[in-house]
Amino acid sequence: MKALAICGSPRKGNTEAMLKRVLDGAKSKGAGIELIRLIDKNILECDGCSGCEGTKSCRISDEMPQIYAKVMDADALVLGSPNYFNNVSSLMKKFIDRMNPYWQDKRLQGKKVALVMPGGYSKESIEKGMRAFEEFPRICKMQVVGKIGEVLENPNEARSNEKLMKQCFELGEKLAG
Ligand SMILES: Cc1cc2nc3c(=O)[nH]c(=O)nc-3n(C[C@H](O)[C@H](O)[C@H](O)COP(=O)(O)O)c2cc1C
């Protein structure tokens, strides 16, 4: 089985640390793993042409087709985004919007997904952000196997939080199980 992590943080901080630990857990159960940092990819915004409603593919020429292929090939996804204004980051939102060719058909249905979201302010703020994040798998009828939101501000905080790292590892085990 293959587990693919997609990181929506522009920095090497909490989101990436959480995702890597989830992947460690999946790997411990025999999964092949890969992490994509959206900041490193040339991904343009959806321009709303709606061509994908008919073609079920996107006409924009950038690095997104490689990511579509990896998403389709993966048995499980782990999506990570920092909480920005009680929502996902613009990087993650750009990825989600570009998944529009896939939302109406069966290609994503039932695919396992886990969500992680650090936020600097409060549990309440993270809950709001997580609710927004969950809309993507809900609309695509994916199978959410777990989610972790945690109050973290400093970019090194996640990796030194043993309890959180254990939770992330266990989520990865569950994702690959
Ligand atoms: C533009 C921006 C908006 C943010 N908005 C929120 C917010 O609404 N709620 C919250 O809890 N944290 C907010 N934060 C804090 C980040 O979510 C927090 O620092 C998080 O740990 C960053 O994750 P990262 O290290 O993976 O980038 C915001 C940070 C930035 C830069």
The ligand as an ORCA input file, in Angstrom:
! r2SCAN-3c Opt
* xyz 0 1
  C      -1.408     34.060      7.921
  C      -1.533     33.283      9.210
  C      -2.799     33.116      9.759
  C      -2.947     32.354     10.914
  N      -4.223     32.188     11.419
  C      -4.397     31.364     12.494
  C      -5.721     31.098     12.988
  O      -6.722     31.611     12.494
  N      -5.845     30.257     14.034
  C      -4.766     29.648     14.624
  O      -4.966     28.853     15.554
  N      -3.495     29.896     14.197
  C      -3.290     30.732     13.140
  N      -2.011     30.955     12.665
  C      -0.861     30.298     13.327
  C      -0.409     29.024     12.600
  O      -1.512     28.182     12.289
  C       0.558     28.253     13.491
  O       1.725     29.028     13.730
  C       0.947     26.891     12.937
  O       1.660     26.179     13.928
  C       1.802     27.013     11.672
  O       2.090     25.742     11.175
  P       3.472     25.445     10.362
  O       4.595     25.511     11.366
  O       3.298     24.100      9.798
  O       3.576     26.476      9.292
  C      -1.827     31.770     11.544
  C      -0.556     31.985     10.998
  C      -0.399     32.733      9.851
  C       0.981     32.948      9.270
*
